[in-house]
Amino acid sequence: MNLAIQTIKIGFIKAVKTTLTLMKVVLPVYAVVVIIKYSPVMSFLERIFEPAMKIFLLPGEASIPLISGFFTDEYGAIAAATQFGFTPVEITTIAMVNLVFHSIPVEYALSRKIGLPAGKFVLYRVIAAVIVGLIVSRIGGIFL
């Protein structure tokens, strides 16, 4: 078989597999967020997390993509964030915090398994996420 055709075939198969893998995360998170958004749970979560979100100059509803990212990954956070009308600065802040602080339960378990001090690992990630969130939320307002 021609090398170009074989390369395209392999690339296409990998692309389909990657898409299916991402959909396993994105679709359930998206569905849960839609349900939460239109239920009384949303106003409850907004009230609880609003003080913490104000630190990052975010509305209370920003807690949903941040929590999604904490438990899943960046793609879960993106799926959750698409349900809200965030400004460019808010989206950038949410994205940057999630880049530092995502998939924590999985990474906690992995770090314990390989012998890293898991508690310190999570603490460092929390501190780094807060610092990044504070910086991006303030500087982003200047540039975005």
MARDRENPA-893646 format. One record per residue: residue in one letter; x, y, z of N, C-alpha, C in turn; chain. Coordinates in Angstrom, 1 decimal. Example, Ala and Ser with C-alpha at 12.3 -4.5 7.8 and 13.67 -1.06 7.14 Angstrom:
2
A	13.2	-5.7	7.8	12.3	-4.5	7.8	13.2	-3.3	7.8	A
S	12.8	-2.2	7.1	13.7	-1.1	7.1	12.9	0.0	7.9	A
# end
This chain:
144
M	0.8	-1.2	0.0	0.0	0.0	0.0	0.9	1.2	0.0	A
N	0.4	2.2	-0.7	1.2	3.5	-0.7	1.4	4.1	0.7	A
L	2.6	4.6	0.9	2.9	5.1	2.2	2.0	6.3	2.6	A
A	1.6	7.1	1.7	0.8	8.3	2.0	-0.6	7.8	2.4	A
I	-1.2	6.8	1.7	-2.5	6.3	2.0	-2.5	5.6	3.4	A
Q	-1.4	4.8	3.6	-1.3	4.1	4.9	-1.2	5.1	6.1	A
T	-0.4	6.2	5.9	-0.3	7.2	6.9	-1.6	7.9	7.2	A
I	-2.4	8.2	6.1	-3.7	8.8	6.3	-4.6	7.9	7.0	A
K	-4.6	6.6	6.7	-5.5	5.6	7.3	-5.2	5.5	8.8	A
I	-3.9	5.4	9.1	-3.5	5.4	10.6	-3.9	6.6	11.3	A
G	-3.6	7.8	10.7	-4.0	9.0	11.3	-5.5	9.2	11.5	A
F	-6.3	8.7	10.5	-7.8	8.8	10.7	-8.2	7.9	11.8	A
I	-7.7	6.7	11.9	-8.1	5.7	13.0	-7.8	6.3	14.3	A
K	-6.6	6.9	14.5	-6.2	7.5	15.7	-7.1	8.7	16.1	A
A	-7.5	9.5	15.0	-8.4	10.6	15.3	-9.7	10.2	15.8	A
V	-10.3	9.1	15.2	-11.6	8.6	15.6	-11.5	8.1	17.0	A
K	-10.4	7.4	17.3	-10.3	6.8	18.7	-10.1	8.0	19.7	A
T	-9.4	9.0	19.4	-9.2	10.2	20.3	-10.6	10.9	20.5	A
T	-11.3	11.1	19.4	-12.6	11.7	19.5	-13.6	10.9	20.4	A
L	-13.6	9.6	20.2	-14.5	8.8	21.0	-14.1	8.8	22.5	A
T	-12.8	8.8	22.8	-12.3	9.0	24.1	-12.7	10.3	24.7	A
L	-12.6	11.4	24.0	-13.0	12.7	24.5	-14.5	12.8	24.7	A
M	-15.2	12.1	23.8	-16.7	12.2	24.0	-17.2	11.4	25.2	A
K	-16.4	10.5	25.7	-16.8	9.7	26.9	-16.7	10.7	28.1	A
V	-15.9	11.7	28.0	-15.8	12.7	29.1	-16.7	13.8	28.9	A
V	-16.7	14.4	27.7	-17.4	15.6	27.4	-18.9	15.5	27.5	A
L	-19.5	14.4	26.8	-20.9	14.3	26.8	-21.6	14.1	28.2	A
P	-21.1	13.2	29.0	-21.7	13.1	30.3	-21.6	14.4	31.2	A
V	-20.4	15.1	31.1	-20.2	16.3	31.9	-21.2	17.4	31.3	A
Y	-21.3	17.5	30.0	-22.2	18.4	29.4	-23.6	18.2	29.9	A
A	-24.0	16.9	29.9	-25.4	16.6	30.3	-25.7	16.9	31.7	A
V	-24.7	16.6	32.6	-24.9	16.9	34.0	-24.9	18.4	34.2	A
V	-24.1	19.2	33.5	-24.1	20.6	33.7	-25.4	21.2	33.2	A
V	-25.9	20.8	32.1	-27.2	21.3	31.6	-28.3	21.0	32.7	A
I	-28.3	19.8	33.3	-29.3	19.5	34.3	-29.1	20.4	35.5	A
I	-27.9	20.6	35.9	-27.6	21.5	37.1	-28.0	22.9	36.8	A
K	-27.7	23.4	35.6	-27.9	24.8	35.2	-29.4	25.1	35.3	A
Y	-30.3	24.2	35.0	-31.7	24.4	35.0	-32.5	23.9	36.2	A
S	-31.7	23.6	37.2	-32.3	23.0	38.4	-32.0	24.0	39.6	A
P	-32.7	23.8	40.7	-32.4	24.7	41.9	-31.0	24.5	42.4	A
V	-30.4	23.4	42.1	-29.0	23.2	42.5	-28.1	24.3	42.1	A
M	-28.3	24.9	40.9	-27.4	25.9	40.4	-27.4	27.1	41.3	A
S	-28.5	27.6	41.7	-28.5	28.8	42.6	-27.9	28.5	43.9	A
F	-28.1	27.3	44.4	-27.4	26.8	45.7	-25.9	26.8	45.5	A
L	-25.4	26.3	44.4	-24.0	26.2	44.2	-23.4	27.6	44.0	A
E	-24.1	28.5	43.3	-23.6	29.9	43.1	-23.5	30.6	44.5	A
R	-24.5	30.4	45.4	-24.4	31.1	46.7	-23.2	30.5	47.5	A
I	-23.0	29.2	47.5	-22.0	28.6	48.3	-20.6	29.1	47.8	A
F	-20.4	29.1	46.5	-19.0	29.3	45.9	-18.8	30.8	45.5	A
E	-19.8	31.6	45.6	-19.6	33.0	45.2	-18.5	33.7	45.9	A
P	-18.4	33.6	47.2	-17.3	34.2	47.9	-15.9	33.8	47.4	A
A	-15.7	32.5	47.1	-14.4	32.0	46.6	-14.2	32.5	45.2	A
M	-15.3	32.5	44.4	-15.1	32.9	43.0	-14.8	34.4	42.9	A
K	-15.2	35.2	43.9	-15.0	36.7	43.9	-13.5	36.9	44.0	A
I	-12.7	36.0	44.6	-11.3	36.2	44.7	-10.7	36.2	43.4	A
F	-11.2	35.4	42.4	-10.7	35.4	41.1	-11.5	36.3	40.1	A
L	-12.3	37.2	40.7	-13.2	38.1	39.9	-14.1	37.3	39.0	A
L	-14.6	36.2	39.4	-15.5	35.3	38.6	-16.9	35.3	39.3	A
P	-17.9	35.1	38.5	-19.3	34.9	39.0	-19.4	33.5	39.7	A
G	-20.4	33.4	40.6	-20.6	32.1	41.3	-20.7	30.9	40.4	A
E	-21.3	31.1	39.2	-21.5	30.0	38.3	-20.2	29.4	37.7	A
A	-19.1	30.2	37.9	-17.8	29.7	37.4	-17.4	28.5	38.2	A
S	-18.0	28.3	39.4	-17.6	27.1	40.2	-17.9	25.8	39.4	A
I	-18.9	25.8	38.6	-19.3	24.5	37.9	-18.1	24.0	37.0	A
P	-17.6	24.8	36.0	-16.5	24.3	35.3	-15.2	24.0	36.1	A
L	-15.0	24.8	37.2	-13.8	24.6	38.0	-14.0	23.2	38.7	A
I	-15.2	23.0	39.2	-15.4	21.7	39.9	-15.3	20.5	38.9	A
S	-15.9	20.7	37.7	-15.8	19.7	36.7	-14.4	19.4	36.3	A
G	-13.6	20.4	36.2	-12.1	20.2	35.9	-11.4	19.5	37.0	A
F	-11.8	19.8	38.3	-11.2	19.2	39.4	-11.4	17.7	39.4	A
F	-12.6	17.3	39.1	-12.9	15.8	39.1	-12.6	15.1	37.8	A
T	-12.7	15.8	36.7	-12.4	15.1	35.4	-11.1	15.7	34.8	A
D	-11.2	16.4	33.8	-10.0	17.0	33.2	-10.3	18.3	32.5	A
E	-9.4	18.8	31.7	-9.7	20.1	31.0	-10.9	20.0	30.1	A
Y	-11.1	18.9	29.5	-12.2	18.8	28.6	-13.6	18.8	29.3	A
G	-13.6	18.2	30.4	-14.8	18.3	31.3	-15.1	19.8	31.6	A
A	-14.1	20.5	32.0	-14.3	21.9	32.3	-14.7	22.7	31.1	A
I	-14.2	22.4	29.9	-14.6	23.1	28.7	-16.1	22.8	28.4	A
A	-16.5	21.6	28.6	-17.9	21.2	28.3	-18.8	22.0	29.3	A
A	-18.4	22.1	30.5	-19.2	22.8	31.5	-19.2	24.3	31.2	A
A	-18.1	24.8	30.8	-18.0	26.3	30.6	-18.8	26.8	29.4	A
T	-19.0	25.9	28.5	-19.8	26.3	27.3	-21.2	26.6	27.6	A
Q	-21.7	26.2	28.7	-23.1	26.4	29.1	-23.4	27.8	29.6	A
F	-22.3	28.6	29.9	-22.5	29.9	30.5	-21.9	31.0	29.6	A
G	-22.4	32.2	29.8	-21.9	33.3	29.0	-20.8	34.1	29.6	A
F	-19.7	33.4	29.8	-18.5	34.0	30.4	-17.8	35.0	29.5	A
T	-17.2	36.0	30.1	-16.4	37.0	29.3	-15.1	36.3	28.9	A
P	-14.4	36.9	28.0	-13.1	36.3	27.6	-12.1	36.3	28.8	A
V	-12.1	37.3	29.7	-11.3	37.2	30.9	-11.7	36.1	31.8	A
E	-13.0	35.9	32.0	-13.4	34.8	32.9	-13.1	33.5	32.3	A
I	-13.3	33.3	31.0	-12.9	32.0	30.3	-11.4	31.7	30.5	A
T	-10.6	32.8	30.3	-9.2	32.6	30.4	-8.8	32.2	31.8	A
T	-9.4	32.9	32.8	-9.1	32.6	34.2	-9.5	31.1	34.5	A
I	-10.7	30.7	34.1	-11.2	29.4	34.4	-10.2	28.4	33.7	A
A	-9.9	28.6	32.5	-9.0	27.7	31.7	-7.6	27.6	32.4	A
M	-7.0	28.7	32.8	-5.7	28.6	33.4	-5.7	27.9	34.8	A
V	-6.8	28.2	35.6	-6.9	27.5	36.9	-7.0	26.0	36.6	A
N	-7.9	25.6	35.6	-8.1	24.2	35.3	-6.8	23.5	34.8	A
L	-6.0	24.3	34.1	-4.8	23.7	33.5	-3.8	23.3	34.7	A
V	-3.9	24.0	35.8	-3.0	23.7	36.9	-3.7	22.7	37.8	A
F	-5.0	22.8	37.9	-5.8	22.0	39.0	-6.9	21.2	38.3	A
H	-6.5	20.1	37.7	-7.4	19.2	37.0	-7.2	17.8	37.4	A
S	-8.2	16.9	37.3	-8.1	15.5	37.5	-7.4	15.2	38.9	A
I	-7.7	15.9	39.9	-7.0	15.7	41.2	-7.2	14.4	41.8	A
P	-8.4	13.8	41.8	-8.6	12.5	42.4	-7.7	11.4	41.7	A
V	-7.7	11.5	40.4	-6.8	10.5	39.7	-5.4	10.7	39.9	A
E	-4.9	12.0	39.8	-3.5	12.3	40.0	-3.1	12.0	41.5	A
Y	-4.0	12.2	42.4	-3.7	11.9	43.8	-3.4	10.4	44.0	A
A	-4.3	9.6	43.4	-4.1	8.2	43.5	-2.8	7.7	42.8	A
L	-2.5	8.3	41.6	-1.3	8.0	40.9	0.0	8.4	41.7	A
S	-0.1	9.6	42.3	1.1	10.0	43.0	1.3	9.2	44.3	A
R	0.3	8.7	44.9	0.5	7.8	46.0	1.1	6.5	45.6	A
K	0.6	6.0	44.4	1.0	4.7	43.9	2.5	4.7	43.6	A
I	3.0	5.8	43.1	4.4	5.9	42.7	5.3	6.4	43.8	A
G	4.7	6.7	45.0	5.5	7.0	46.2	5.7	8.5	46.4	A
L	5.0	9.4	45.7	5.1	10.8	46.0	4.3	11.2	47.2	A
P	4.6	12.2	47.9	3.8	12.6	49.0	2.5	13.3	48.4	A
A	1.4	12.5	48.3	0.2	12.9	47.6	-0.4	14.2	48.2	A
G	-0.4	14.3	49.5	-1.0	15.4	50.2	-0.3	16.7	49.8	A
K	1.1	16.7	49.8	1.8	17.8	49.4	1.6	18.2	47.9	A
F	1.5	17.1	47.1	1.3	17.3	45.7	0.0	18.1	45.5	A
V	-1.1	17.7	46.1	-2.3	18.3	46.0	-2.3	19.8	46.5	A
L	-1.6	19.9	47.7	-1.5	21.3	48.3	-0.7	22.2	47.3	A
Y	0.3	21.7	46.7	1.1	22.6	45.8	0.2	22.9	44.6	A
R	-0.5	22.0	44.1	-1.4	22.3	43.0	-2.5	23.3	43.3	A
V	-3.0	23.2	44.5	-4.0	24.2	45.0	-3.4	25.6	45.1	A
I	-2.3	25.7	45.7	-1.6	27.0	45.8	-1.2	27.5	44.5	A
A	-0.7	26.7	43.6	-0.3	27.2	42.3	-1.6	27.6	41.5	A
A	-2.7	26.9	41.6	-3.9	27.3	40.9	-4.5	28.6	41.4	A
V	-4.4	28.8	42.7	-4.8	30.1	43.3	-4.0	31.2	42.8	A
I	-2.7	31.1	42.8	-1.7	32.1	42.3	-2.0	32.4	40.9	A
V	-2.1	31.4	40.1	-2.4	31.6	38.6	-3.7	32.3	38.4	A
G	-4.7	31.8	39.1	-6.0	32.4	39.0	-6.0	33.9	39.4	A
L	-5.3	34.2	40.5	-5.2	35.6	40.9	-4.5	36.5	39.8	A
I	-3.4	36.0	39.3	-2.7	36.8	38.4	-3.4	36.9	37.1	A
V	-4.0	35.8	36.5	-4.7	35.9	35.2	-5.9	36.7	35.3	A
S	-6.7	36.6	36.4	-7.9	37.4	36.5	-7.6	38.9	36.5	A
R	-6.5	39.3	37.1	-6.2	40.7	37.2	-5.5	41.2	35.9	A
I	-4.5	40.5	35.4	-3.8	40.9	34.2	-4.7	40.7	33.0	A
G	-5.5	39.7	33.0	-6.4	39.4	31.9	-7.3	40.6	31.6	A
G	-7.8	41.2	32.7	-8.6	42.4	32.5	-8.0	43.5	31.8	A
I	-6.7	43.6	31.8	-6.0	44.7	31.1	-5.8	44.4	29.7	A
F	-5.6	43.1	29.3	-5.3	42.7	27.9	-6.5	42.2	27.2	A
L	-7.4	41.6	27.8	-8.6	41.0	27.1	-9.8	41.8	27.1	A
# end
